[in-house]
Amino acid sequence: MLDIAVIDGAGAAEASLDPIRSRILAALGEPGSATTLAARIGLPRQKVNYHLRELERHGLVELVEERRKGNMTERIMQATAASFVILPSALGGVAPDPGRGVDHFSARWMLAVAARLVQDVGTLIVRSGHARQPLPTFTLDSELRFATASDRAAFAAELGRSVAGLVERYDTPAAPNGRAYRLVLALHPRITADGTARYIAGLDTPGADAPSTSTHPGVRPVAPATHEEH
């Protein structure tokens, strides 16, 4: 079982997001049969079997072993990964595209770049798995607190200059055997344990537009971003 796997098709994404199938996936962190799952999640065995077949068809669960029980063969299944990430490509034509407009101070553009990061790395993970080759990556994740907004702006400017200098030093476009990499840097307010963030439109900037609202389940609007907020 993998620690994390990617979902790159609309059908598999739909299957994983179905409430019942999502519960089955979570329960199959440990091997189980339709009978044991039915007792655990309170559904008829026949219904669990149907959902298991759909999940297996999309590669989200796999057969671990078969056990003979009298005249029947019990199929023991397990999720193919402990957790999953749905690639933006599963959204088809409405997937985010950072190429539509570059704005280094826009939260929406950051979201589009982050979506491309998920798409690219997810695709590379799948390809490296098929090729049975390791995927060379490097990730940094850190938290810091700024005393003032001017300190934050100075940090961003200095970071940009430092990275630009490193890129100029190591970038060799003419190298015949070189390998191209993508570098992404992002800085955003940290969400606290209770789910709040100070730097939200309307809280940190007087007169800022209030976040839009949506009553549709699963849709979370993104507050309008201004240069002053970042």
C-alpha positions, 0 to 999 in steps of 0.5 A: 500500500502506498502512502499517497497516490494520485487520481488523474481521471474524472471517473476515478475522481467521481468514484473516490468522492462518492460518500459511501465509497469514500467511507469504504476507502477509509475502512480499507486502510486495512485489508477487509472483505465485503462481509467485514466492511458491511458490518463495519459501515452498516450496509448490505453486503451486496451493496458493498460488493457493488461499490468495491467493484467500482473502486477496483475498476478505477484502481482505488482498491486491489485484491490482496488475497482470496479465501475459501469459505465453504462453497464461496471464495471471499475476496480480501481487498485493500485500498491502493493508498492510504490517501489520494490527491485528485489532479486538476486535470480531472476537471478537464477544461475548467482546471486552473491555468496559471498561464492566463495571467501572471500576478505575483501578488494575487492569491488566485494566481498562487492557487493556479500555480499550486494546482500546476505543481500538484498536476506536474508532480502527480504526473511525474510520480505516475511516470517514475512509478511506471519506469521504476525510477526515483523522482528527484525533488526537493521541498522546503516547508517553513513558518515565520512571523513578521512584526510588520507588513513592511518587514514582510515586503522586505523579506519577499523582495530579498528572497526574490533577489536571492533566488534570482541570483541562484537561478542566474548562477546555476541555470545552463540552458545550453547544457546538452545533457541538462535536465529542466526543473521548475522552481516554485516559491510561495508565501501566504498567511498561516491558518491557525489551529481553529481555522482562522487567519488574520490576513483575510480581506476585510480584517487586515485592510480597511475598506477591503472587499468582503469575501463572496459567499456560496451556498453550494456544498463543496465550493469555497470562495476565495477572498479577493486579493489586493497587493496590500494584503500580501 
